[in-house]
Amino acid sequence: MTETISKKELIQNSFDYVIVGGGSAGCVLANRLSADGRFTVCLLEAGPPDDSLLIRMPIGIGFLVAGDKYNLPHHTTPQKHLNNRSLYWPRGKTLGGCSSINAMVYIRGNPGDYDDWEKAGNPGWSWNNLLPYFLKSEGNQRGRSPLHNDTGPLSVADLRYKTRAGAAFVDAAISAGHQSNKDFNGPSQFGFGFYQVTQRDGRRCSAATAYLRPAEVRDNLTVLTNARVARVLLRSTSATGVQLLDGREVYAHREVILCGGALQSPQLLQLSGIGNQQQLQSLNIESKVHLPGVGENLQDHLDVTQVVKVNRPITFSNSLWPTLKAAASLPDFLWRNRGQLTSNGAEAGGFSRSTFARGYADLQFHLTSAPLFDHGRERPGGYGYSLHVCGLRPLSRGSVRLRSADPTDLPLVDANYLDEQEDLEVLIEGVEQAREIIEQPSLQQYHKDWWLPASRLKNRKDIEAFIRQHAESVYHPVGSCRMGSDELAVVDGALRVHGVEGLRVVDASVMPNIVSGNTNAPVIAIAEKAADLILGRSTHDKHDLSQVDADVIPVARAT
């Protein structure tokens, strides 16, 4: 049963497994570990319950990302290659985590991503190893195939509502020379089309909906919200539990599992004395386990958006009448699970390559059928669309470090965007490809004016200046507790923290390299595999890839 810790005392303070963070990975583990039946499990979530209509209603993303009730709003340090701007990094703060506030786009990435993980010294993490876990989690409404499953808990569906702008964008991309693709998780990632989304009957299917709701009735699972953890309790180099902000302690007989994500997991490790000894001592934190890689290797997809005004109501709008019309469609959503409120906003997109691509896609596009400014925190009136492009394989690496020894202080996040010149070159080509799509007839027929930039970007110098002034995060931070066996790795191939007994990290922070696409589906697959590792179950190393084009997989695995 889910309880708010501030309203009810924690009666039982000892469990077999204590999971810190009720996001995508935490919800998966809470379900799978409690389903075993042999163990007691406690899931601790820092935020409130996920009981808002805005979470269930897909279009609510426009308010969730901009707000702070269900979002822990981080900001980066000034980025030296982005005109010293501090970028906004929203992170989910409720059951389901970021899967409760994201755009619901279901993307696995490229097979080559996972083969690279294994080549980096992580046996058991290749594409062949991970595909069974993607399939285990997936419940795709299109049915079963060698690359899809229709019985998993995470519902994956086609959008029930699509704007005319989305259709025009897909047509424009094809006119610009890109191929059509109706399944980005199928035989080939390249091409453009409409995204599939994590929705069930037109409503958001977060990790909490998919995994936690069925498990909450179990007597051996305790779920506590508004329960923020201050540090991991250590006896010598063994994790014994966690301490909450209010001083109460929750003990783990077997393991503490950190699922706080790429920002909060390294922060908790450092607050607990696990990290770079010199950095910790500078903040008067006793160094208990010297792990210099904690908080290093941070990666994210940097996103550049061009916004276009349109001459007809083919998109959403923040103007008064369209807003009232959207509100009037609420009964259609509540009673029939249909209508424009089922839209995820970012309905269409695609994958392409730059001249720097190493075998597979290094550019991803999202078409938002609305004018998007400052992450939705600015809402000018009028109709328009926003075309995003991000570089998928950044070479730049950043860090997550403590601001202070106070656990309520958000960490210092330095993404170090564009530190490698190639990352800039890839984005320039991406902006050029996006501009070519915008200028195709199917979109030009609706073109009223440029909104952002104020006029057409004409040359490389203009594009570079635009990127440095306007590029933002697309919310995919990973890598800050990297998996591996070298001196800068934080966890091993079983996701156990090096040098600490009874402590694992299971979330996006363990990725050695960022995946080629949205990160929520890969995090869920990581957690599915982690559950088998924790419970000592055998994992499946093989899967039938016969339906994947022979000319795709070798290219996908090229380095």
N, C-alpha and C positions, 0 to 999 in steps of 0.2 A: 504494500500500500504506500502511496506517495504522501508524505507529510511535510509540512513546513516546520523546519527545526526551531524557528523563533517562537512558534506557538505550542510546541509540545516537547517536553524533555526527552532526550535520547535515553530510553529505558535500557536497551541493550547496547553496550559499547564495545563488544568484541565479536568479530566475524572471521570467517576463514579468508575471505577476500574483501578488501576495501578498494573500491574504484573511485578515483578522484576525477570528476568531470563527467557530466551527463550529456555530452555531445554525441556525435555519430558513433565514435568508437566505444564510448562508455555504455551507450544503450545496447549495442551489440553484445558486449561482454556481460552486461547485467543479465541479458536474456540467456545466452549460451551457458554461462557458468551456473546460473541458478537452475536451468533445465536439467543439468546433470543429476540434481537431487541429493548429492552427497554433501554439499557444502552450503554454508550460509554466506550471503553476499550483501554488501552494503554499497549503494551508489550515492555519492555525495555530489550535489550540483550547487554551484555558487549562486545561481540565479533563481528566479521564481518559477512556478509551474508554467507549462505551455498551454494555458487555458484561454488564450485570447482568440477571438474571431479573426483577427488580422493574421494570425499564424495559419489557421485552417484555410483562409481565403487566399488563394495564390497572389492576387493583385496586391495584397497587403504588404508585399515586399517593399513597396515604395515608402511605406511608413516605418517598417521595422528596421531597415538599414539606417535610416536617418535619425531614428529615435534612440533612447538609451535605456528603456525599461528591459528590453530583451537583448540588449547589445552592450558589450563592454567596449567603449570607443577608445581605441588606441590611436596615437599619432606617432609617426616616425620622427626621428631626429631630422634636422634640416639636411636635405639631400644635395650634396655639393654639385652633382651633375644635373640637377633639376632646378636650377636657379635658387638653391637653398630653401626650397619649399619643404614644409612639413606635411606629409601625406596622411590622410585619414584611413585607418584600418579598423573597420568594425568587426567584432567577433561575437558570435552567438553567446548569450548569457541566459539560458533557459534549458529545460529538458529538450533534447534534440540538438542543442548547440547551434552551429551554423546551418545545419540542415533544417532548422526551424525559421531561418531568416534569409536563406539564399534564394537563388532564382530557379532552383529545382532541376537544372540541366543535368541529364544523366550521360556522363562521358567516362569511359574507362581509361583513356589514354591510348598509347601505341604499344604493341607487343615489345618493340625495341626498348621501351623505357624499363621494363622489368628485366629483360635480358641484361641490360646494362647494370642493374642492381646486382645481379648474380655475378657478373664479370668483375664487379668492384669488390668481390670477396664476401658475398652473402649467398652461400649455397641454399637452395630451396626457395629462392625468391624470383625465379625466372617467370616468364609469361606462362609457360606450361604449368608451373606451380600455382600461379595466382588465378588463372582462368577458372578452375573449379570453384573457387571462393566467390568470384563474381557471379557465377551461375547459381551457387547456393543461395546467395542473397537476393537474386533478381526474380521478380514476378512480372514478366512482361506481357501486356495485354495482347501483343501480336502473336503470342504462342511460342512453342518450343522449337529450337533448331540446334545444330551443333554449337552455335555461338550465343544462344539465348536460352533462358529458362522461364517458365510461366508459373512456377509454384513457390518461389521464394517470398520472404516477408516484405521486401522492398518493392512496392508497386511502381512499375515503369509504364508510362502511357503516352499516347499521342495527345497533343493539346486539343481541347474541346473548342477553343475559340482562337481564331487566327485573324489578324487584321489584313486589310488589303495591302498595307505597306510591307508586311512580311512576304506575301506572295510576289509583289513587285521586286523586292530585294532578291529573292531566289532567282527570278527570271533574269534580273540584271546581272547577277553573278555568272550565270550560264552564258549570257550574251558576251560577257567580258572574257570568256574562254575557259571558265572553270566547269568541271563536270557536275552533274547532279548526283546527290547522294541522299538516299532515304534512310540510311542506317549508318551512323558514324561509329557504331560499335560492331559493325559487320566486317566483311572481308577487306574493305579498304576504308581508311579514314579520310582520304582526300575528297573534296567536293563540297557542295553547298545544298542546304535543305532546311527543313524544320527540325528542331531538336525534340527528342523525347524527354519527358520530365518525370520526376518522382511525384506522381499524383495518383490518387485512388478516387474514382468517381468524381473527378473534377476538383478534388481538394488536395492540399499539400499532404504528401506522405513522408513525413520526417522520419529520422531514425527512431524518435520516440514513438511515433505512430506505428511504425513497422515492427519494432522490437520490444519496446518497453511496455506498451499497453497490454499485449498478451501475457507478459510476465509478471505484472504488478500484483496479480492475485495470489502468487506463490508465497507460502508462509516463510520460505527461506530467503526471500528477497526483501530488503528494506531500502526504500528510496527516499532520500532527504533533500529537499530544496532549501534555498537560502542558507546553504551550509558551505561557507567558503573556507577552504583549507589554508592555514598559514605556513605549515611546514610538515615534512615527513619526520617521524620519530625514528631515531636510530639508536641501537644498542651496539656500540663498537661500529662494525660495518654491516650490520643487519637491520633492515627496515622492520619495525614492529607495529607501526600504525601511523596515524596523522594527528596533528593538533589543529583544531578549528580556531577561527579568529577570536572567539569568545573564551578560549582557553581549554575548552573541553577536548578530550582525547578519544579517538576511536582506534581500537586495536585490531590488528590482522594476524591471525594464527599462521596463515600460509604466505600471503603476498599483499603488498600494496601495488596498485596498478595506476599509473598516471595517464590520464586521457584528457589533459587540459588543452591540447593543441600546441602549435608551433611557438606560441608565445608564453602561455602559462606553464607548460611542462618544464621548460628550461628555467623559468623563474622559480618554480617550486624546488627544483633540484638545487639551485644556487642558494635559496633561502635556507635550505636544509644542510648546507655545508658541503654540497657535492658540486664541484666545478673547478674553475681555474683558481688555484690556491692564492695567487697574488691578488687577483681581483676581489676575492672574498675577504681576504685580510684587510684590504684597503677600506672595506666597509665594516670592519670589526666583526665579521662573521667567522666563527671558528671553522677552519677547513678540516673536514672529516674524511673526504675522499677526493683526491686530486684528479679531476677529469677535465683537462683543458679544452676539450671539444664541446662542452656544454654551452649552448647558446651560439655556437659558431655554425657556419655553413648555411645560414638562412637564405632562402630563395623565394622569389615571388614572380608572378606574371605581371609585367608592367603593361598598362592598357592606355591606348590613345583613342579618343573619341571625336568624331566629326558629327556635328549636329546640323540638320537641314530643316528649314521651314517648308511646309507643303501647302498647296493651294486648295486642298479638299480634305474633308474629315476622314482620312484613311488611317489615322493613328489615334492614340489617346491624347488627351489635352488636359491641362490644369485650369483651363478657363471655367467660368462659373457654370454655363449651360451643360457642357460635356460632363462636368463633375456631378451635377444634379442628375443627369441622365444615367450615369454609372450607379449613383446611389439608388435610383429607382429600380435598378436591375437586381437589387439585393434579394428580393423574394425568389427570383428565378434561380439564384445561386443556392439559397437556403433550402428550397423545396424541390428543385429539379437538378441541382448540381450542374447547371449550365450557365451560359452567358459570359459577358466580358470579364466578370470578376474571377473566372477560372484561368485567366491569362497570367502567365508568368512574366509578362513584359518583354523578356529577352527570348522571343519565340523562334527566331531563325538564326542561322549562322553557317559556318563552314571552316574548312581547314585547307591551307595551301602551303607552298614552300617559298622561301626566299632563295637567293643565289648562294646563301651560306648554309643551307639545309644539309644535314648529314644523313641523307637517305630517306627521312620521313618528315612529316609536317612540322614546321617550326613557326607557323602563323595560325592564329585562330581568330575568327570573326564572330561577333554577336550583334544582331540587329535588335535594338530596343525600340519598340513602337511608341515612343514618347520622347519629348525633348528632355534629356537628362543632364542636369547641371549639379555639380558639387554633391554627387552621390544622392541626389534627390532632396537635398536640403534647401536648394533654391528651386522655386516652382513658378517660372514665368508662364503666362497664358499663351495660347496659340497651339496650333497643330504642328507636329514635326517628328522626325525620327532621329535616332542616334546610332551611328555605325561605329562599333568598337573594333579595334584590332590589337592583339597582344602577341608578344614574342614568347613562344612556348619553351624554348631551350636556353634560358639566360645563362651566361657564363659568370656573371657577377655574383659575389657572395657577400652577405651581410652578417649581422649578429644581433643577439638578444642578450642584454646584460641588465643587472639590477640597477635601478635608480638609487635605491637605498636599502637598508635592512628592514624597512617597514613593508610587510606583506600587502598592505592596502595601496601602496604606490605601484602604478603600472610600470612595467619595465621600459628601459631604453631600447627602442627598436630602430636599428640602422639597416635599412634594406640595401644600401650601397648601390642603388640602381645606376645602370649605365657606366659602371666603373670599367667594364670591358668594352672597348670601342665596337666590337662586333655586335653587341646588344643594340647599340644605337643604329648601326647599319641595317640590321634586320627590321627594326621598327620603321625606319624610313621607307624601306621597300613595302612594308605592310601598309603604311599610310598611302603610298602611291597606288597599291592594289585596291584599297578601299575607295580612293578617289575615282579610279577607273570604273568601279562598280556603280558609284553614285551617278556617273555621267552617261550610263547606258539609257536607252530610250524608255524602258519600262519604269525607271525612276524619274527620269528627266521630265516626263509628262506631268508629274506632280510637283516639280521643283518650283518653289516660290523665291527662296533666297537662301544664302548661306547664313547660318546662325552662329556656329563656332567651327572653324574660324570665321571672321567677318567676311572674308572673300576667299576665292579659290587659292589654294596653296600652289604656287607656280613653279617653284624650283627647290632644289635640295636644301639650300640655306633657309628658306622659309619653313620647310617641313621640320628641319632640325630645331629651329627656334620654337616652333609650335609644340613639339614633343617636350622640350625642356620646360616649357611654361605650363603645359596642360596635362601631361601624362599622369595617370593615377593607378593605384592598385586595383586589380580585378579580384582581390580577396582570396588568393591562393597561397598563403605562406606555408612553407614546409622546411624540413631539413635540419632544424636546430638541435636535434638529439640524434644525430646520424647513426645509422646501423653500419657496423663494420668491425674489423679486428685491429685496425691500426691505432696509433696513439691518440688520434683526434676523434675516434669513434666513441659514441656514448653508450650504445647498446649492442649486444651481439645478435646473431641470427635468430635467436629465440626471443629477442627484444628485452633481455635482461640487462639491467644497468651494470656496466663493467665495475667490478670491485665492490659491489653491494649485494648482499643476499636478500632475497625476498622482495625485490623491487624491479618492476618493469615499466616501460613506457610504450603505450600503444596509441598512436595517433599520427598525424601528418608529419610530426617532427622527426620520425625515424627514417623518412625517405632519404636515401643517399643523394638522389637527384630528383628534381621536380618532374612530374609526369606531363605528357603532351595533351593537356586538356583540363577540364574542371576536376577538382580534387575530392569531392565528396564520395563518389562511388569507389575510388581506390582506398580511401580511409576505411570504408565499411568492409571491403575485401581484406584489408590488413587485419582488422579486428576479428573477422571470421577465422582467419588463419591463426591469429594469436590465441583464440579460444581453444583450438585444437592443440596448440603447443602447450598451453597451460595445463590442459586436462590430460596431456600425454597421449592424445589420439594420433593415429597414423594419418598422414596427409597424402593426398593423391598427387603424384608427380606427372601423370600423363593425362592428356585429353585429346579427343579426336579433332584434329585441325584440318581434316580433309576438305572442308568446305571453304577454307581460306585460299584465295587465289595464290597459285604457286609463285607468281611474280610479285606478290605483295610482301609476304613474310620475309624473304631474304633481303629485300630492300629495307623493310622496317627494322631489321636487325643490323643494318649497316652502321658502322661507326665513322 
